[in-house]
Amino acid sequence: MKNLDVEGVGKKLTGMARRIMLLTQYRDMTFDEYLEDDERQAVVERYLEVIIQAAIDINRMLIKSSGSIDNKEVSNTDSFTLVGELGIITPELVIALIPSARFRNILAHAYDDIMPDAAYRGLQLSLVQYPQYIRQVKTYINSVVQDDE
């Protein structure tokens, strides 16, 4: 991959990991506990939005560095598909993460219409799926860096 901003990708991965770690404090709360606190819901929703957006940004960086696709034509959901086609993340993870790209749009643009059950489910899924995303992207980055040496 030419012109890959390894440092930029690394910063985004680090930020994602930090926010995932912060979200783990909510892992064991029940849905009723989630509903009891509007501030808790706001924190969860914001962290989810930022984590998902960081992944989309990373996807776009990886796609751009591949040199084969014009990023301007790539939707958020397609960014996951294309990163999978490039062999950076597994097809299973692509399928698992595509709904989060759609959910990010709801978090960012339809924030008054966020269904609490969707955010709660997103929290639970993100704590499993996005650490996998981070590991797979790091593995890929490490292989690229080693190939360049």
N, C-alpha and C positions, 0 to 999 in steps of 0.2 A: 504494500500500500504506500503510495507516494504521498508526500506532504501530510502525513498524519500528525496531528497535534497531540502527541502522546502526553505531554504535560497537561494540556487542556482536558483531555479525556480523563486523566488521572485525578485532576481536581474535582471534576464532576462525579466520578466514582466515589471519591472520598466524602463529598457532601452527601451523596445518596446513602452511603453506609452510616454516616453520622445520624442522619434523620431516621433511618430504619432502626438504629439503636435506640433513639429517643422514643420511637413508636412501640418498642417492645414492652414498655411499661404498661401499655394498654392491652397487651396480648390476652391476658386472662380475665378481663372484665366481661361481664355478661352484656347482652344487648340492652337489658333494662338499665344497667349501670351506665352504659353509653348514653342512653336517652336522658338520664337524670341531669346531665351537665352540659349546657350549651357551649361553654368555653372549651371543654374537653372535645366536643364535636368539632368545633372550629379549628382546634390544634390538629386533630387527626386529618381533617379535610385539607388543611393547608399543607401539611407534610406530605400527604399523598399526592397532591397536585405538583409539588416541587420535585418529588422523587420521580414521578412519571415524566414530567417535563425534562428532567435531567437525562433520563433514558432516551427520550426522543431526540434531544440535542446530541447526545453521544451517537445515536444511530445515524443522524445526519452527517456528523463528522466522519464516521466510518464509511458511509456511502460516498461522500464527497471524495475521500482519499482513494476510493477504489477507481475513480476516474471513469466509471462506466455509465453513470446515471446522473442526470441533471436533478439536483436536490430540489429545485423550485417546483417541480412537478410531483413531488412525493408527499403524500398525506401522512399524518401522524401514524395511522394504522399501517400504511404501506411501509413505513420506515422499519417496523419490526419484521415484516415479511421479507424485505430486501436484505436486512442484516442476517436473517436466517438463510436466505439464498446465497449469501456470501460465505456461509459456513462459520459465522462468528458465534451465533447462538443456535441451539438445537431446534429442530422443527416443533418438538413438543413444547418448548418454552415460547416459541413464536405464537403458537395457538393459545397458550395460557395468557400471554401478555397483551394480545390485540384488544381484548375488551377494556383493559386499563387505559389504552390510548383514547378510546371513546369516552371513558369515564373522566379522563382529564379535561375534556372539553366541557363536560357538565360542571365539574369543579370550578373551572375558570370562567365560564360564561353563563351558566344557569344556576348560580350559587343559591338563589332563592328557591330553587326547585329540587335541591338535592334530597333524595330519599334517604333517611337515616339508615335503613336496612342495607342500602347499596353501599354507603360509606363504611358501615361496620363490616360488611362482607369484603369490601376492598381492603380494609385494614388487615383482616385475617389473611387474605390472599397475598397481599404485598409483603408480608413478613416471611412468606415462604418463597414467592416467585422472584422478588427483586434481589435477594441475596444470591440466588442462582444466576440471575442476569449479571450481577457484578462479577461473580467468579468466572463465568464464561467469557465475558469481555476481557477481564484481566488475563486469562489464559491466552486469549487471542493476541492481546497487546504484547505480552511477554514473548510469544512466538515471533511476532513481527520484529520486535526489538532485537532478538537473538539472530534473526535472519539478516538484519541490517549490519550486524557487527562483523 
